[in-house]
Amino acid sequence: MISSLAEALVTESAEPRSHPGGRPGIGADPDLESVSCVGVSFRTASLDLRERLALSKEQVAALLARTGCGVDAKHLSELVVLSTCNRLELYAPGGDGVTRILTRLIADATGVNEGELAPVLYAMRGGDAARHLCRLAGGLESMIIGEPQILGQISDAYALALAQGSAGHAMGALFRGAIRAGRRARTETAINHNPATVSSAAVKLVSSVVPDLEHAQVLIVGSGEMAELALSALHYRGVPNGNACVLSRTREHAGTLADRFSDRAESLERLREALAAADIVVTSTSAPHHVITTEMVRDVMVVQGRMRPLAIVDIAVPRDVEPSAADVAGVTYFDLDSLERSVSEALDERDAEIPKVEAIVEEEAEELIGVLRQLDVEPLIADLRSKLEEIRQDALYKARRQIAQMTDGDRAQVEAFSTALVNKLFHEPTCRLRAEARRGQAAGYALAIRQLFGLS
């Protein structure tokens, strides 16, 4: 019985029904097509423009929620948005068409028109996008080489996309690979052993204006991570515990940070009073407007007749301090662009580590590109499995009609036999296809399989 049914399975499967629908095949280009990145960073855009492009966590969540709906975003199956003080980057599966969609999304989300964006935007695809994100996670693309915050920001961006349901297989592979590269860079090299973050660089600058840090009064406006790093660096360089005041929207928020160093905590309602008492001001809030105005600074320095200098460091995007405050006599003002021009000499100790990090990043990027190339052929593998299953079902149907005396046991045996046969035939070609995909050599195989099996 089984032998006759097996023969029927083989001989009666000619001219199977065509596979309905089907997915598009991988492109003829053997290079990776599955991911794209569009972005702007401190390397391409001024601080003024980056301020206008900055997105809050809530705005990022709203943008992610558009994935799968809307005029543009309906074509995106996945999306991750990385928004920091130094860059805005969008990642999604796909090629050239996707980069145009991502550009429109940036314009829509920020209100900056595409004409103004065009000179500062960069777009990367495939292996270039994957390698860029790995370099970013490794600290090689930061304003201060090796700064540790970017790895956490990348992890947070991916976590938010997961929470919003906008990160799937492609973005998962991309971001997990990049995060792995970043972690290796930090554990296997000394790229961040000597702190040179934006906050520590800011402290180094203000110490040149207010050299007697042991007697300086410090005002920290904001209570987030950057404010915490700046306060920690100031105390490390000699500001005594208790000589700083932390201001936030509420005294409770400020107290969470201030209590760690036995400092004072106040709400923003006491800003003018605290500004008058400070020698050093570091601001890092997420406010969408200026927290410290030129009028406030002029009142402290001119109207009140203050004799000692005031150093202001604004590390927020958008800026917390009105830029014209720098023109007030006695005030030295630093913003992020000032830091970029001033920190290069502090990075000499890290230069020797850069080749080590680059080697790690390249190794992880190549592995990641292989994984993403393999993802490129998964739709083809799914189509091939579907076609083989269709052939199997068609043959079973014809075999059952030919041999009417089949019992339930016979049917179960034939079902198991035909399934095992298809799986056996399917295994070797798909393993080979995935292996060739990782090597970037799958395009010819993919085209042959689609033509031989009549796949769309």
N, C-alpha and C positions, 0 to 999 in steps of 0.2 A: 504493500500500500504506500509506504513512505517513498520508495524509489520511484513509483509511478507519479506520485504527487510532485516529487522533486523535479522530474523530467518536465512535468506540466508547467511548473514554476518558471523553468528556463525557456521552454519552447513557446509558451503562449503569451510571453510578455512583449512581443514585437508590437510596434506602433502604439506605445502607451499614450494616454491622454496628456496633452500639454499641461505643463505646470502653470497654474493661473498666477497672475501678478508677477511676483519676483522682485528682487532688489537690484539696484544698479551695481555693476561690478566695480572692482578697484580700477583706478586709472591706469593708463598705459605707462605713466611715469612711475618708475620703480621707487622713487623717493616717497617718503611718508606724506600722506594726505589727510591724516585723521585729526589733526589739531591745528588751530590758528591762534595767533595772539595779535591784538592791536593795543597800542598804548602810547603813553607820553611820560617822560620822566624829567628829572632835574638836568639831564644831559641835553634835552631838546627844547625845554620850555622854561621861561622865566618864572620866578616866584609869583609874580602878579598873575600870570595865566594859571599856574598850578593852584592858586587859591580858588580860582573860579571853577576848576575841575575837581576840587576835593569833594568827596561824597561821604556822608555820615554812614554809620552802620545801618540806620533805618533806610536811607536812600539806596544803599547797596541791596538790602533785602527786598525792597520794592522792585529794583531792576532785575534781580534774580527771579522774582515772581512772574515776570513777563515771559520767561522761557516757555515756549510752546503756545503762546497766544500773542495777539497783537499783529500789526501789519508787518513788522520786521521780525520780531522775536519768535513768531510762530515757526520759522524755519530752523530755529536752534533747538536741538534735542538736549543740549547741556550748556551750562554757562557757569564760569567762576569769575568773580570780580576781585581784583587786588587793588585796594585803595589805601595809600599811605601818604605821609606828608611829602614824599619825594617822587611818587609815581601813581599813575592810574593805568591799570592793564586789565583787559578782558580776554579770557580764554574760552574757546568753544571748539567743538569738532567741526571739521570741514576745511575747505580751501579758499579760493579767491572770492567766491560769492559770500562766504561767511565774513571775510574781512570787511566787506562793504556794509554788511548788516551791523557788525560790531561798531564801525565808525558812526553809523546813524544812531545807535544806542547811546554812545558817549555824548553825541550832540544833544539828543533828546533829554538825557538824564542831567546834563550840566547846564544846558541853555547856551552853550558856546557853539556857534554855527560851524558847519563843516568847512567853509572857506577859511575860517580862522584856524581850525584844527589842522588843515592839510599840511602846512609847513612843519609842524612839530610832531605829528603822529608818525609812529613806526609800525610796520606790520611784518610779522614773521609767520612762517608756515612750517609744519612738519618738524623735521629734525632741528631746524634753526630755533623754532619756538621751544622745543623740549630742552635743547642745550641752554638757551637763554634762561629758562626757569631754574634749571640746575645751577647755573652760575649765580643767579640771584639768591637762591637759598644758601649757597656757599659763601655769600658775602662779597663776591667779586664784582658786583655791579652797583654796590652801595656808594653813597656819597663819601662815607668813611669805610674803607676796605675792611671787611671782617666784622662789621658791627653786628651784634647778635639779635637785634630786634626783628630783622627782616624774616628770619626763619619762623619766629612766632607769628608774624603777620601773615606769612604764606599759609601756615597751619590754620590760623583763624579764618582766612578767606575760604579755604577748602571746607572747614567745619561748617561755616555759615551756608555754603552752597549745598552741603549734605542736608543740613537742617531744613533748607528751603526746597529740597527735592530737585535741585537743578544740576547736581553732579552725578553722573552715571559711570559707565565702564571706562570711557575714554579719559574723562577728567580725573577719575579715581586713579587710573594707571599713571597719568601725567603728574599729578600732585604728590602721590605717594612716592614716586620715584625721585622727584625733586627734593622732597623732605628728607628722604634717606640720604641723598647726596649732601644736604646741608648738615645733617647730624654727623655724618662721617667727617666732614671738614672740621667740625668743632671738636670732635673727640680724637682725631688722628693727627691733627696739626695744632700749631700754636697761633693760628690766625687771629684769635680773639683773646689771647692770654693777657696782653697788655691793653687795658681798656682804652678805646679811642672812639667812643660813641659820640653822637651829637652832643649829648649832655656833658660828657667829660671834656670835650673840646670847648664847649661854652664856658665851663668853669675855668679852664686854662686861660681863655681870653679875658674874662672879668678879673682874674687875679693880676693881670698886667695893669688894669685900671685901678683896682683896689688891692694893693699888695698886702696890706695888713689884714689878712682874713681872720686872724684870731680875735679882732675887735670889730669885725664887720657885722652889720645887721642885714639879714637876708629876708627878702620877701619872695615866696613861691606862690604864683597864681595858677591854680589848677592842682588836681590831686591824682592824676593818672600816672601811667608808667613813665612817661618822659619826665614829669615833674619829680617822681620818686627817684629816678636815676640822677637828676640834677642835684637834688637835695643830698643824696647819698655822697655824690662826688664832692660837693662843697664841704660837707663834714669831714670827708676823708682828707681834704687838702688843708684843713685847719680851722674851719668855722666851728666853734664850740657848740655842743648840744645846748639847746635853749636860746640860741642867738638867731633863730629863724622863725618866721611866721608863715603858716600855710593858709591861703585863702581858697575857698571853694564856694559853690552855690549855697551850701549850708555848712554850719560849723561842724556838724556831725561828719560830713564827707571829709572836711579838712582834718578833723581829728584823727581819722583812721591812719593818715600818713604822718601827721605831726607827732602823734604819741610814740611812734617808733624811735624818734630821736629826742624825745623830751622837749619838743618845740611847741610853740603856741599855735592855736588854730582859731580862725575867725571866718565869718561869712563874708561874701563879696560886698556886703553893705559897709564894711569898714575899710574899703579899698583906699580911699583918699588919705585917711589917717595912717594906714600902714605904709603907703607910698612915701609919705613925708618922713617916716622914721627909717626908711631903708637906705642902705648903701648899694645893695645889689638886688636887682629884680629879675627873676626868671619866670617867664609866662609860658604856659602850655595848656591851654584849654581847648575845648571843641566848640567854642562860641562862634556863630556865623558872622559876628561883627566885632569891631574894635572894643576891647574891654578897657584899655587905657588910652585915653585921648591926649592929643597935644595940649589941650587946655588944662587937663589935670597935671601934666608934667610941668607946664609953664607956671602954674600956680605954686607948685612945690619949689621950683628952682628960682623963680624970679620974684613973684609976689611975696613969698615968705622970706626972701632974702637968704636963701640957703648958701653956705660957703663951701661945703664939701661936695665932691663929684658924685654922680649917680651913674651906675652901669646897668644897662637894660639889655637882657638877652631874650629875644622872642623866638621860640622854637615851635610855634604853633602854625598850622596851615588850616584855614586862613589866619593871617597874622592877628595877634591879640592887641598889638600896639600900633597906633597910628604912625606911619612911617615918618611924617613931618616932625614927630617928637625928637628925632635925631638932630634937628636944627636948634633946639633949645640950648642955650649956653650951659656948660657944665655937664651935659649928658653925653655919654658914649653908648651908642646903640648898635646891637648886633642882631641880624636876622639869619635865616638859614643860608641865604646866598653869601653873607659875610663869613659864615662858618666854612662853607665850601672853599672859599678862597684862602682860608687861614689854617686849615688843619693838615695840609699835605706834609708839612715838616714833622708832624707827630706820628707819621705812619712808617718811618724808616725801619723800625724794628719788625714790622710785619712783612716787609718786602721779601724777605728770605722764605717766608711761608707760602707766598702766592703760587710758585710753581708746584708745590706739594698739593695745594688745594685744587689747582687746575688739573692735575693728574687724576685726582679723585673725581672731580666733576666730569671729566671726559669719560672716565670709566663708567660712571653711573649713567651719564647721558647716552652712551652707546648701548648700554643694557636697556635703558628706558626706550630708546628709539626702536630697538628690536621688539620690545613688548608692544609698542604702539603699531609697528608694522604688522605684527601678528593680528592685532585687532582689526586691521584693514581687511584681512581675508576672512574674518569671522562671518560676515554676511554671505560670502560665497559658500563657505562650509555649511551654513544653515540652509542655503538654497540646494546644495548638493544632497544633503541629508533628506530634505523634503522631497526631492525628485526620486531618490532611491526608495523612500518609504512609499511614494505614490506608485512606483513600479511594483513594489512588493505587494501592496494592497490590490492592485489591478490583477496581478498574477494569481493571488489567492482567490479572488472573486471568480476568475475563469476556471481555476482548478476545482473549486467547490461545485461549479455548475457541471463540469465534466464527470466528476466522481460523486454520484448522488448518495452512495452508501456510506459516506463519511460519518463516523460517530463523533460525539462530543470529545472523546479522548483523542481521536484522529485529528480533529481541528486544533486541539491544544498542542499536539505534537508538531503539526505543520506550522502553527503560529510561532512556536519556539524555534523550530528549525530555520524558518525563513528570516526571523529576526536575527538569529545568530549569524546566518549567512551574510545578510546585508551589513551587519556590524563589522564582520571580518573583512569584507570587501572595502568598507568605508575607512577602516582604521589606518592602513598604510598610506593611502593618498593624502588624507588630512594631516597626518603627522609630517609627511614630507612637505606639504604645502605650508604648514606653520613654520617648519624649519627654514624653508627657502624665504619665507616672508621676513623672518628675523634677520636674514642676511641681505635683505633688500633685493632678492632675485625672484619674487613671486609673480611678477606681472605676466610673463610668458606662460607660466603654469596656469594662472588664473584664466587667461584668455583661452587656452586650450581646453580647460575643463568646461568653460561655459559653451564653447562651440561643440565639443564632443557630446555633451549631455543636453544641448538645446536649452540652456538656461538664459534668462533674460539678461 
